[in-house]
Amino acid sequence: MHNFALFPPYIRCFVNISLARTFLTILDTGSFITAADRLHVTQSTVSARIRTLEDMLGMQLFERDRSGTRPTAAGSRFQRHALGLIRMWEQAQLEVGLPAVYQGSLVVGAQVSLWEGFLLKWLGEMTRLTKQVAVRAQLGFSDTLMRRLIEGVMDVGVMYTPELRPGFKVERLFDDEIVLVSSEKTSRGDLGRHYVYVDWGPEFQRDHSLHFPDTARPGIHMEIGALGLGFFLENEATGYFPKRLVMPLVADGRLHLKPGAPVFTYPAYVVYSEDADSETMSRAVALLKRIARKL
């Protein structure tokens, strides 16, 4: 086995981060196999990383049997240290590269459907109000966003289905309605023969399957959210979009609502750490709430 202390400092730092991230992924998934899939590495790589980490700490971190994988008492104690290690590394990466004009940074993540028509408005106002704070904008579904928050690599998350975790505040912002619109001339309330499936995340996938169980797989499947509106305006097509995005186009006659079609409603929440009491964080959350009220 290599003597870890003989590696250069920058190599030791990288290895530490990789080991800590692997450790937390196993905690989150409860499985070495699932953790390997999420990290896009082999199971043997995951096992080797944990062995290295256990050798470094001199303690066993996981117990594995037929019922699954669970942390030992030492593993449970190490969790907050692993989170802190990743948080410091991510923050260092972000802040070290900032120009001198910036005094701080904020990492904000949201589901793709919540950026257009909401978070982008927030981003514009936030950067005007806090010119000395750099903002990193990220995409992800609820599970990914929660994981980033828990790992401490993201400051604020906006999502449909947050997890209630100790140490985090979850506040409701507004109800997002996903409605069926069309650029076709027909006024029928069904999906129509030019239906395009626009993927708005796992919540929408579930409800869509429940309401349209017999619908054949559409010829076009989009994972580009609001960017797909351009296609609808140039072609005959029908699909689901957030109501706040399409109502201006409905008002000027470029699109129309499909009568009688199911409307999918998802409350949008902001999630952030209870320990985040900085002025920047307070201003960011207050601004999110103000823009949400306008919706």
C-alpha positions in Angstrom: 0.0 0.0 0.0 1.2 3.5 -0.8 2.3 5.8 2.0 -0.3 8.6 1.7 1.8 11.1 3.5 4.5 10.9 0.8 2.2 12.3 -1.9 2.4 16.0 -2.7 -0.1 18.2 -0.8 -2.3 18.9 -3.9 -2.6 15.2 -4.6 -3.6 14.5 -0.9 -6.2 17.2 -1.1 -7.8 15.8 -4.3 -7.8 12.3 -2.8 -9.4 13.5 0.4 -12.2 15.2 -1.6 -12.8 12.1 -3.7 -12.9 9.8 -0.7 -15.2 12.1 1.2 -17.6 12.4 -1.7 -17.7 8.6 -2.2 -18.4 8.2 1.5 -21.3 10.6 1.5 -22.7 9.0 -1.7 -22.8 5.6 0.0 -24.5 7.2 3.0 -27.1 8.8 0.7 -27.8 5.7 -1.4 -27.3 3.0 1.2 -25.4 0.9 -1.3 -21.9 0.6 -2.7 -23.4 -0.5 -6.1 -25.8 2.4 -6.4 -23.1 4.8 -5.2 -20.8 3.5 -8.0 -23.6 4.1 -10.6 -24.1 7.6 -9.3 -20.4 8.4 -9.3 -19.9 6.8 -12.7 -17.1 4.5 -11.4 -16.8 0.7 -10.8 -17.9 -0.9 -7.5 -14.3 -2.0 -6.9 -13.2 1.7 -7.1 -15.8 2.6 -4.5 -14.7 -0.2 -2.3 -11.0 0.8 -2.7 -11.8 4.4 -1.8 -13.6 3.4 1.4 -10.7 1.0 2.4 -8.2 3.9 1.9 -10.4 6.2 3.9 -10.7 3.6 6.7 -7.0 3.1 6.7 -6.4 6.8 7.0 -8.8 7.1 9.9 -8.0 3.8 11.5 -11.7 3.0 11.9 -14.3 0.9 10.1 -16.9 3.3 8.5 -19.6 0.9 7.1 -21.2 -2.4 8.0 -22.4 -4.6 5.1 -24.7 -7.6 5.2 -27.6 -9.0 3.3 -29.9 -6.3 4.6 -27.8 -3.5 3.1 -25.1 -1.0 4.0 -25.2 1.2 7.1 -22.6 3.4 8.8 -20.9 2.3 12.0 -20.8 4.7 14.9 -17.5 6.1 13.6 -19.1 6.5 10.2 -21.9 8.5 11.6 -19.5 10.7 13.4 -17.4 11.2 10.3 -20.3 12.4 8.2 -20.2 16.1 9.3 -16.5 16.2 8.8 -16.9 14.8 5.3 -19.5 17.4 4.6 -17.3 20.2 5.9 -14.4 19.0 3.8 -16.4 19.1 0.6 -18.0 22.4 1.5 -14.6 24.0 2.1 -13.2 22.6 -1.2 -16.1 23.7 -3.3 -16.1 27.1 -1.7 -12.4 27.4 -2.2 -12.7 26.5 -5.9 -15.3 29.2 -6.3 -13.8 32.0 -4.3 -10.1 31.6 -5.3 -10.9 32.2 -8.9 -13.0 35.3 -8.3 -11.8 38.7 -9.4 -10.9 41.1 -6.5 -14.1 43.1 -7.1 -16.2 40.3 -5.5 -16.4 39.9 -1.8 -18.4 36.7 -1.7 -20.3 34.1 -3.6 -23.7 32.3 -3.7 -24.5 29.0 -5.3 -28.1 28.6 -6.3 -29.7 25.6 -7.9 -33.2 24.9 -9.2 -35.2 22.6 -11.5 -35.1 23.6 -15.1 -38.8 24.6 -15.2 -38.2 27.1 -12.3 -35.4 29.0 -14.0 -37.2 30.5 -16.9 -39.8 33.0 -15.8 -38.8 33.0 -12.1 -35.2 32.3 -11.1 -33.8 34.3 -14.1 -35.9 37.3 -12.9 -34.4 36.7 -9.4 -30.9 36.4 -10.9 -31.2 39.7 -12.7 -32.4 41.6 -9.7 -30.0 39.9 -7.3 -26.9 40.8 -9.3 -28.1 44.4 -9.5 -28.7 44.6 -5.8 -25.5 42.8 -4.7 -22.9 43.7 -7.3 -20.0 42.4 -5.1 -21.5 38.9 -4.8 -20.7 36.3 -7.5 -23.6 33.9 -8.2 -23.2 30.4 -9.6 -26.5 29.1 -11.2 -27.0 25.3 -11.3 -29.7 22.9 -12.7 -30.9 19.7 -11.1 -34.0 17.7 -10.0 -35.1 17.7 -6.4 -33.0 14.8 -5.2 -29.8 16.2 -6.8 -30.5 19.7 -5.4 -31.1 18.3 -1.9 -27.9 16.2 -2.0 -25.9 19.3 -3.0 -27.4 21.3 -0.1 -26.7 18.5 2.3 -23.1 18.2 1.1 -22.7 21.9 1.5 -21.8 22.7 -2.1 -24.9 24.7 -2.7 -26.4 27.5 -0.7 -30.0 27.8 -2.0 -32.2 25.3 -3.7 -35.6 25.9 -5.4 -37.6 22.7 -6.1 -40.9 21.0 -6.1 -40.4 18.1 -3.7 -37.8 19.0 -1.0 -36.9 16.6 1.7 -37.4 17.6 5.3 -33.9 17.4 6.8 -32.6 18.6 10.2 -30.7 21.9 9.9 -32.6 23.1 6.8 -35.4 25.6 6.3 -38.1 24.8 3.7 -40.4 27.6 2.7 -43.2 27.6 0.2 -42.9 30.2 -2.6 -45.8 29.7 -5.0 -47.8 27.1 -6.9 -46.5 26.3 -10.3 -49.2 25.2 -12.9 -48.1 23.1 -15.9 -50.8 23.4 -18.6 -51.4 21.9 -22.0 -51.0 24.4 -24.9 -51.0 24.1 -28.6 -50.1 25.9 -31.8 -52.4 23.7 -33.7 -55.7 25.1 -35.1 -57.9 22.4 -33.5 -59.6 23.2 -30.2 -60.0 19.6 -29.1 -58.9 18.9 -25.5 -56.9 15.8 -26.2 -53.1 15.5 -26.8 -53.6 15.5 -30.6 -51.5 13.9 -33.2 -48.7 16.5 -33.0 -48.1 16.0 -29.3 -44.5 16.7 -28.0 -43.5 15.3 -24.6 -41.6 18.1 -22.8 -39.9 16.6 -19.7 -40.4 18.8 -16.6 -38.9 16.3 -14.1 -39.9 13.2 -12.1 -43.0 14.8 -10.6 -44.4 15.6 -14.0 -43.3 12.2 -15.4 -45.4 10.5 -12.6 -48.5 12.6 -13.1 -48.4 12.4 -16.8 -48.2 8.6 -16.7 -51.2 8.5 -14.3 -53.4 10.8 -16.5 -52.3 9.4 -19.9 -51.5 5.7 -19.3 -52.6 4.6 -22.8 -50.8 7.4 -24.7 -48.3 6.1 -27.3 -44.8 7.3 -27.0 -44.7 10.6 -28.9 -42.5 11.1 -31.8 -40.6 14.0 -30.1 -39.3 13.9 -26.6 -37.7 17.1 -25.3 -35.6 17.6 -22.2 -34.8 21.2 -22.9 -37.7 22.8 -21.0 -38.6 26.3 -22.0 -36.2 26.2 -25.0 -38.8 24.0 -26.7 -41.2 27.0 -26.9 -39.4 28.1 -30.1 -40.3 24.8 -31.8 -43.9 25.2 -30.8 -44.1 28.7 -32.3 -42.6 27.5 -35.6 -44.5 24.2 -36.0 -47.9 22.7 -35.3 -47.4 21.1 -31.9 -49.0 20.4 -28.5 -47.3 20.1 -25.2 -47.2 20.9 -21.5 -45.5 24.1 -20.2 -45.6 26.2 -17.1 -48.5 28.6 -17.3 -46.5 31.6 -16.3 -44.3 31.1 -19.4 -47.1 30.6 -22.0 -49.8 33.0 -20.9 -48.3 36.0 -22.8 -48.2 33.8 -26.0 -51.8 32.7 -25.3 -52.9 36.3 -24.9 -51.5 37.4 -28.3 -52.9 34.3 -30.0 -49.7 32.5 -30.8 -50.6 29.6 -28.6 -53.9 28.5 -27.1 -54.8 26.5 -24.0 -56.3 23.0 -24.5 -59.8 23.0 -22.9 -60.5 20.2 -20.4 -56.9 19.0 -20.3 -55.4 18.0 -16.9 -53.5 20.8 -15.2 -50.5 19.7 -13.0 -49.9 21.9 -10.0 -46.6 21.7 -8.0 -45.8 23.9 -5.0 -42.3 25.4 -5.4 -40.1 25.7 -2.3 -36.9 27.4 -1.4 -34.5 25.3 0.8 -31.5 26.6 2.6 -29.4 25.9 5.7 -30.6 27.2 9.1 -27.0 28.3 9.8 -27.0 30.6 6.7 -27.6 33.9 8.5 -25.5 36.1 6.3 -26.8 39.4 4.9 -26.4 38.0 1.4 -28.5 34.9 2.1 -31.2 36.9 3.8 -31.4 39.3 0.8 -31.5 36.4 -1.6 -34.3 34.6 0.1 -36.3 37.8 0.6 -36.0 38.6 -3.1 -37.2 35.1 -4.1 -40.3 35.6 -1.9 -41.0 39.0 -3.4 -40.8 37.8 -7.0 -42.9 34.8 -6.1 -45.6 37.0 -4.7 -45.8 38.8 -8.1 -46.5 35.5 -9.8 
